Amino acid sequence: MSHLHIPDGLLPLPIVAAGLAITAVLLLVASRRLARLEGARVAPRIAVLSALMLVAMGLPLPVLGYHVNLTVLTGIIAGPAAGFVAVFIANLILSLTAHGGITVLGLNALIGGVEVTLGWLLWKAVRRALPRTRAFAAAAIAVALALAVSTFAMLAVVASSGADPDLVLGGHVHAAEEAHREALATPLRTFAAVVLSTAAVGWAVEALVVGALVEFIWRVRPELLGADEGRGA
């Protein structure tokens, strides 16, 4: 996941404020959209998917420093509106446990929202364009492309903020571990190359994991993968 673990105070206030403001507007829109759906069905789904993402994000892959996040799976099951709310809740809890600063909550929710929405759109597009494609392949394609786009979005945030890339590793800031390297400035181009080369492996791993999960769900509970189809929730 292209998650910013940047501590509070490193990003310029305008970028932080813009992230929080846009997130607030999207949450309002999503909440109004979800209010038209049956709350007894939507609320538990959001809660379960938020918890699932929290568990996944707490299990980093060895060596890579990358964690599977399941945001695309969340989008496929819940749709963009409920998925965005679930991503916000997961990031809110993470920010309260020092998994990134509270001030980057809006930016992290937006990046996760890109993964949720784009993953949902790609899943549906592949299924419509290639109806005979296995659920595994369609989900894997959606994951790989959505994570690639969100990683570039994360890099754009770092580039536009002027933050020291040496504090960021694969979208993660490890302040305690990297404090002694503050004097070693990492050029943005080098940083991007390291992030993309490492993240590509992470995309492949997550594509395999989510593909397998979607294939399983498709076989046992296919109705879960058509959640709110046509209503965009």
KAGIWO-V529576 format. One record per backbone hydrogen bond with DSSP energy under -0.5 kcal/mol. NH is the residue of the N-H (numbers start at 1). CO is the residue of the C=O. If there is no record, write none. Layout:
((NH | CO) (NH | CO))
This chain:
((3 | 1) (5 | 3) (5 | 171) (10 | 7) (16 | 12) (17 | 13) (18 | 14) (19 | 15) (20 | 16) (21 | 17) (22 | 18) (23 | 19) (24 | 20) (25 | 21) (26 | 22) (27 | 23) (28 | 24) (29 | 25) (30 | 26) (31 | 27) (32 | 28) (33 | 29) (34 | 30) (35 | 31) (36 | 32) (36 | 33) (37 | 34) (39 | 37) (41 | 38) (42 | 38) (43 | 39) (45 | 41) (46 | 42) (47 | 43) (48 | 44) (49 | 45) (50 | 46) (51 | 47) (52 | 48) (53 | 49) (54 | 50) (55 | 51) (56 | 52) (57 | 53) (58 | 54) (58 | 55) (59 | 56) (61 | 66) (64 | 62) (65 | 61) (66 | 61) (68 | 59) (74 | 70) (75 | 71) (76 | 72) (77 | 73) (78 | 74) (79 | 75) (81 | 232) (82 | 78) (82 | 233) (83 | 79) (84 | 80) (85 | 81) (86 | 82) (87 | 83) (88 | 84) (89 | 85) (90 | 86) (91 | 87) (92 | 88) (93 | 89) (94 | 90) (95 | 91) (96 | 92) (97 | 93) (97 | 94) (98 | 95) (99 | 94) (100 | 98) (101 | 6) (104 | 101) (105 | 102) (108 | 104) (109 | 105) (110 | 106) (111 | 107) (112 | 108) (113 | 109) (114 | 110) (115 | 111) (116 | 112) (117 | 113) (118 | 114) (119 | 115) (120 | 116) (121 | 117) (122 | 118) (123 | 119) (124 | 120) (125 | 121) (126 | 122) (127 | 123) (128 | 124) (129 | 125) (130 | 126) (131 | 128) (133 | 130) (138 | 134) (139 | 135) (140 | 136) (141 | 137) (142 | 138) (143 | 139) (144 | 140) (145 | 141) (146 | 142) (147 | 143) (148 | 144) (149 | 145) (150 | 146) (151 | 147) (152 | 148) (153 | 149) (154 | 150) (155 | 151) (156 | 152) (157 | 153) (158 | 154) (159 | 155) (160 | 156) (161 | 157) (162 | 158) (163 | 158) (165 | 163) (167 | 164) (168 | 165) (169 | 172) (172 | 169) (174 | 172) (175 | 173) (178 | 174) (179 | 175) (181 | 178) (182 | 179) (184 | 181) (185 | 183) (187 | 185) (191 | 187) (192 | 188) (193 | 189) (194 | 190) (195 | 191) (196 | 192) (197 | 193) (198 | 194) (199 | 195) (200 | 196) (201 | 197) (201 | 198) (202 | 198) (203 | 199) (204 | 200) (205 | 201) (206 | 202) (207 | 203) (208 | 204) (209 | 205) (210 | 206) (211 | 207) (212 | 208) (213 | 209) (214 | 210) (215 | 211) (216 | 212) (217 | 213) (218 | 214) (219 | 215) (220 | 216) (221 | 217) (224 | 221) (225 | 222) (226 | 223) (227 | 224) (229 | 226) (231 | 228) (232 | 228) (233 | 228))
